[in-house]
Amino acid sequence: MKRTVWITFLLITVFQTVVWGKIRSLKPSVPLRPVAIKNLAFSPTGKYFSVPNFVTAGSVGVFAVSESGKIASVPSRYSEKNFSRISGVYYLIGREQDDPEMVFVPLPELLSGYSVSFTPHGDTLAIAGGDKIYIYAIDTWKNIRTITISQNTTRGVFSPNGSLLAAVSDGKVYVLDRQTGSVLYTIKPEKNHKFADLAFTENSEKVAVYEYRDLTMDYGSRVKIFTTADGSFDRQFPYLNDKPASPPGKHFPLISYSSKDTAIAVNVEKPVFGKVILVKSNDGNLIREFKGSYHSFSDDKTVFVAGNRIYSSDTWKSLGKISSSALCAAFSPAERVLIVVTPESLKRYKID
């Protein structure tokens, strides 16, 4: 009996080591300029990842990831000789013909920062900021649609089934038809409140919205859930015990569903000692807390990052550490790689 237990333990240990071994940094580390970068986004294929405000405070950089996992080695200082302009976007000129590609999309200057998201099929990229959402086709990098909503559009998120595009603008949620860009309905917050971010369920039938009080020194936040068929109210959770130090929106996503929509992760942003709160998706009861002011789930929802640690979402045990100065992060859907933005650089970590 003891021998069987010991062999079973060894097999489990070996399996966990194979699946989640040590975490190591990948080269190159890409230098960044001191501009606001709110989030990162990977295409569902894993072939591209997008970095808003990468080159300037009005551009979005998109890196191609080669089959071997390589990305473009970007110079620490840019000049026109590093880029060529084709059809309105700039391409980084590689030294070799098969060098990984990097393009950047020039946009109006926005010091507060743009946010980015890809469609579920990975064929288009949405860039939200200012009063617009810009939609770009990945195969040509041409602007195929520009949607004007209101003066302060901070976020655009596609539903998992690809039929909807939900935008946060002036503290309200606008749900649009993804194909036409027309507004289907608007979800409004309570008086003296604003919405800051949203997340769809896996079946796209409901949307969880991050709501906060828009009062000086009182940014108490909570989660509300609505149906996507018509925007009707479903339920709301109690206010979180901790309050953001300022109006939320410096790190996206602010809210995410876990695997099978059983839990919801919410950021509580603070300059120091921020938290990521994990609550049950049916009643908002607390599951656990993590250090940090940002979070991200892997595409299959099996891995989770918050603060300077990567966790298994099955056990919520730490798998390893990353940079303590990380501001936002995103997992590749194609390989066990995490990309992270710090104040100085873009880093990549491999989970062996």
TIVEX-262767 format. One line per field, with one value per residue (C-alpha): residue number from 0; residue in three letters; x, y, z. Coordinates in steps of 0.05 Angstrom, whole numbers, plus 5000, padded with zeros to 4 digits. Example, Ala and Ser with C-alpha at 12.3 -4.5 7.8 and 13.67 -1.06 7.14 Angstrom:
pos = [0:1]
code = [ala:ser]
xx = [5246:5273]
yy = [4910:4979]
zz = [5156:5143]
END
This chain:
pos = [0:1:2:3:4:5:6:7:8:9:10:11:12:13:14:15:16:17:18:19:20:21:22:23:24:25:26:27:28:29:30:31:32:33:34:35:36:37:38:39:40:41:42:43:44:45:46:47:48:49:50:51:52:53:54:55:56:57:58:59:60:61:62:63:64:65:66:67:68:69:70:71:72:73:74:75:76:77:78:79:80:81:82:83:84:85:86:87:88:89:90:91:92:93:94:95:96:97:98:99:100:101:102:103:104:105:106:107:108:109:110:111:112:113:114:115:116:117:118:119:120:121:122:123:124:125:126:127:128:129:130:131:132:133:134:135:136:137:138:139:140:141:142:143:144:145:146:147:148:149:150:151:152:153:154:155:156:157:158:159:160:161:162:163:164:165:166:167:168:169:170:171:172:173:174:175:176:177:178:179:180:181:182:183:184:185:186:187:188:189:190:191:192:193:194:195:196:197:198:199:200:201:202:203:204:205:206:207:208:209:210:211:212:213:214:215:216:217:218:219:220:221:222:223:224:225:226:227:228:229:230:231:232:233:234:235:236:237:238:239:240:241:242:243:244:245:246:247:248:249:250:251:252:253:254:255:256:257:258:259:260:261:262:263:264:265:266:267:268:269:270:271:272:273:274:275:276:277:278:279:280:281:282:283:284:285:286:287:288:289:290:291:292:293:294:295:296:297:298:299:300:301:302:303:304:305:306:307:308:309:310:311:312:313:314:315:316:317:318:319:320:321:322:323:324:325:326:327:328:329:330:331:332:333:334:335:336:337:338:339:340:341:342:343:344:345:346:347:348:349:350:351]
code = [met:lys:arg:thr:val:trp:ile:thr:phe:leu:leu:ile:thr:val:phe:gln:thr:val:val:trp:gly:lys:ile:arg:ser:leu:lys:pro:ser:val:pro:leu:arg:pro:val:ala:ile:lys:asn:leu:ala:phe:ser:pro:thr:gly:lys:tyr:phe:ser:val:pro:asn:phe:val:thr:ala:gly:ser:val:gly:val:phe:ala:val:ser:glu:ser:gly:lys:ile:ala:ser:val:pro:ser:arg:tyr:ser:glu:lys:asn:phe:ser:arg:ile:ser:gly:val:tyr:tyr:leu:ile:gly:arg:glu:gln:asp:asp:pro:glu:met:val:phe:val:pro:leu:pro:glu:leu:leu:ser:gly:tyr:ser:val:ser:phe:thr:pro:his:gly:asp:thr:leu:ala:ile:ala:gly:gly:asp:lys:ile:tyr:ile:tyr:ala:ile:asp:thr:trp:lys:asn:ile:arg:thr:ile:thr:ile:ser:gln:asn:thr:thr:arg:gly:val:phe:ser:pro:asn:gly:ser:leu:leu:ala:ala:val:ser:asp:gly:lys:val:tyr:val:leu:asp:arg:gln:thr:gly:ser:val:leu:tyr:thr:ile:lys:pro:glu:lys:asn:his:lys:phe:ala:asp:leu:ala:phe:thr:glu:asn:ser:glu:lys:val:ala:val:tyr:glu:tyr:arg:asp:leu:thr:met:asp:tyr:gly:ser:arg:val:lys:ile:phe:thr:thr:ala:asp:gly:ser:phe:asp:arg:gln:phe:pro:tyr:leu:asn:asp:lys:pro:ala:ser:pro:pro:gly:lys:his:phe:pro:leu:ile:ser:tyr:ser:ser:lys:asp:thr:ala:ile:ala:val:asn:val:glu:lys:pro:val:phe:gly:lys:val:ile:leu:val:lys:ser:asn:asp:gly:asn:leu:ile:arg:glu:phe:lys:gly:ser:tyr:his:ser:phe:ser:asp:asp:lys:thr:val:phe:val:ala:gly:asn:arg:ile:tyr:ser:ser:asp:thr:trp:lys:ser:leu:gly:lys:ile:ser:ser:ser:ala:leu:cys:ala:ala:phe:ser:pro:ala:glu:arg:val:leu:ile:val:val:thr:pro:glu:ser:leu:lys:arg:tyr:lys:ile:asp]
xx = [5000:5056:5093:5030:5020:5094:5092:5027:5060:5121:5077:5037:5101:5132:5067:5064:5137:5125:5063:5084:5159:5203:5189:5245:5254:5257:5299:5295:5268:5236:5251:5190:5180:5148:5077:5012:5003:4937:4934:4961:4923:4941:4905:4868:4918:4977:5010:5004:5003:4986:5016:4978:5019:5081:5121:5086:5027:4984:5005:4992:5048:5032:5085:5084:5107:5144:5132:5195:5168:5214:5193:5225:5284:5264:5318:5319:5316:5273:5283:5250:5304:5279:5210:5175:5104:5054:4979:4978:5017:5091:5132:5196:5250:5286:5358:5339:5281:5251:5258:5194:5148:5128:5080:5052:4988:4993:4933:4916:4957:4924:4965:4916:4927:4888:4863:4863:4826:4823:4761:4750:4770:4832:4819:4810:4838:4796:4831:4790:4808:4786:4717:4727:4739:4784:4776:4835:4840:4900:4916:4923:4928:4877:4826:4759:4715:4717:4661:4646:4607:4619:4675:4711:4713:4761:4747:4722:4711:4685:4636:4664:4614:4638:4570:4576:4625:4614:4645:4654:4644:4630:4617:4562:4564:4544:4531:4541:4529:4599:4586:4553:4580:4510:4489:4438:4426:4458:4467:4469:4498:4463:4464:4533:4563:4602:4621:4695:4702:4664:4672:4627:4609:4635:4568:4561:4493:4512:4561:4592:4605:4652:4614:4644:4620:4639:4647:4709:4750:4697:4707:4673:4665:4621:4600:4534:4510:4465:4437:4465:4399:4372:4415:4365:4389:4406:4439:4489:4540:4556:4609:4680:4710:4770:4762:4805:4849:4826:4775:4791:4817:4893:4900:4856:4822:4791:4743:4747:4710:4747:4739:4666:4645:4648:4686:4700:4766:4764:4821:4824:4875:4921:4991:5015:4982:4931:4889:4856:4793:4765:4691:4638:4600:4532:4531:4596:4622:4697:4740:4809:4852:4917:4968:4973:4931:4924:4907:4900:4875:4906:4863:4843:4834:4882:4934:4926:4973:4967:5020:5087:5063:5033:4982:4948:4873:4857:4890:4908:4978:5037:5076:5131:5149:5155:5177:5153:5141:5092:5035:4994:5002:4973:4983:4995:4940:4991:5048:5064:5088:5067:5081:5088:5095:5138:5153:5217:5206:5163:5184:5165:5165:5165:5131:5171]
yy = [5000:5048:5032:5048:5114:5132:5115:5155:5214:5210:5208:5268:5306:5290:5310:5376:5389:5375:5419:5474:5475:5535:5603:5635:5701:5703:5749:5801:5848:5906:5976:6021:6095:6127:6128:6098:6025:6000:5930:5878:5832:5767:5745:5678:5644:5669:5696:5769:5810:5883:5938:6004:6069:6029:6076:6142:6164:6155:6090:6016:5967:5896:5842:5779:5716:5667:5592:5585:5637:5694:5768:5828:5858:5931:5985:6025:6089:6098:6139:6139:6094:6038:6038:6037:6063:6021:6034:6080:6036:6030:5966:5953:5938:5873:5857:5789:5771:5723:5769:5772:5829:5889:5942:6003:6039:6116:6147:6214:6228:6202:6210:6169:6109:6066:5995:5937:5872:5820:5787:5714:5692:5736:5770:5841:5886:5938:5999:6041:6111:6184:6184:6126:6052:6037:5969:5942:5880:5839:5811:5880:5926:5972:6010:5977:6016:6074:6077:6142:6134:6192:6235:6186:6115:6074:6001:5955:5880:5827:5773:5702:5684:5743:5775:5834:5890:5922:5990:6030:6104:6162:6111:6074:6008:6009:5942:5943:5895:5872:5869:5937:5977:6001:6009:5956:5982:6021:6000:6058:6057:6081:6154:6177:6114:6096:6032:6019:5951:5888:5813:5765:5694:5637:5629:5704:5705:5750:5806:5824:5899:5934:5992:6044:6106:6170:6210:6247:6201:6146:6099:6039:5985:5925:5876:5878:5826:5837:5793:5806:5793:5862:5889:5872:5870:5801:5812:5854:5837:5875:5929:5903:5915:5951:6014:6037:6096:6133:6123:6053:6042:6043:5968:5925:5878:5903:5844:5773:5707:5644:5576:5555:5624:5598:5658:5731:5767:5843:5893:5941:5991:6027:6057:6010:5947:5939:5875:5827:5800:5732:5723:5670:5688:5670:5711:5751:5715:5721:5663:5693:5755:5766:5822:5870:5919:5878:5806:5762:5691:5646:5631:5563:5594:5544:5596:5663:5721:5776:5821:5787:5715:5664:5615:5551:5567:5495:5502:5577:5556:5598:5570:5623:5696:5750:5823:5859:5922:5890:5935:5890:5822:5773:5698:5670:5622:5583:5571:5575:5646:5707:5778:5832:5908:5943:6018:6005:5947:5892:5824:5753:5693:5620:5568:5505]
zz = [5000:5019:4954:4913:4949:4938:4864:4856:4891:4845:4783:4805:4821:4753:4717:4753:4738:4664:4660:4708:4717:4730:4702:4662:4626:4550:4507:4479:4531:4493:4521:4531:4533:4595:4569:4597:4577:4605:4578:4530:4483:4448:4385:4396:4349:4390:4326:4348:4411:4416:4460:4462:4466:4449:4405:4423:4466:4405:4372:4380:4369:4344:4348:4305:4341:4297:4299:4341:4390:4369:4367:4334:4370:4374:4381:4445:4405:4343:4280:4212:4184:4228:4196:4129:4119:4079:4075:4136:4185:4199:4193:4230:4180:4196:4181:4152:4106:4157:4217:4260:4240:4283:4260:4294:4281:4287:4324:4356:4419:4482:4545:4587:4542:4493:4507:4458:4445:4388:4361:4381:4311:4313:4247:4273:4328:4366:4395:4444:4466:4462:4432:4384:4374:4314:4281:4241:4196:4216:4147:4115:4175:4144:4184:4165:4213:4262:4313:4349:4414:4463:4489:4535:4508:4550:4534:4479:4490:4441:4463:4459:4404:4363:4354:4402:4417:4485:4499:4563:4547:4595:4650:4612:4574:4501:4468:4393:4336:4318:4243:4233:4293:4310:4383:4404:4474:4530:4603:4652:4722:4785:4804:4826:4797:4734:4698:4687:4653:4635:4621:4582:4605:4562:4527:4515:4549:4607:4620:4688:4696:4744:4777:4824:4861:4825:4889:4914:4959:4955:4897:4928:4875:4862:4807:4770:4720:4660:4605:4536:4499:4518:4574:4628:4701:4730:4797:4836:4890:4954:4952:4960:5029:4998:4957:4898:4913:4850:4794:4768:4698:4700:4689:4644:4651:4715:4716:4689:4693:4714:4681:4671:4699:4770:4798:4781:4791:4805:4812:4870:4844:4892:4884:4939:4967:4912:4912:4864:4895:4873:4888:4872:4808:4836:4901:4905:4967:4976:4954:4964:4954:4916:4920:4861:4821:4757:4737:4676:4661:4609:4548:4576:4645:4678:4697:4731:4744:4795:4825:4817:4818:4771:4800:4781:4778:4800:4868:4869:4889:4866:4807:4809:4809:4756:4758:4821:4780:4730:4710:4664:4630:4581:4567:4498:4475:4433:4481:4556:4552:4592:4568:4620:4619:4671:4674:4634:4588:4559:4585:4567:4613:4594:4638:4624]
END
